[in-house]
């Protein structure tokens, strides 16, 4: 399974900081399933993904061609993925 991609910028985005803190507290194994992508310094590959799925705001989670936004929705989604196994 390919890792989910979490586009975020914790140094300047309050919802991003809240999300990452909540993930650390509630989903200890989240980094096994999710790749953290700094939205300010993304690779060409990640920029292509962001453009393809239409990321307009952060935090944003990409699962294949699906885009999930809103820190609470992302938290629920990651928690569900990580607790299924």
PyMOL commands that set and color helices and strands:
alter all, ss='L'
color gray80, all
select helices_A, chain A and resi 14-26+30-33+44-53+71-83
alter helices_A, ss='H'
color red, helices_A
select strands_A, chain A and resi 4-8+34-38+60-63+66-69
alter strands_A, ss='S'
color yellow, strands_A
deselect
rebuild
show_as cartoon
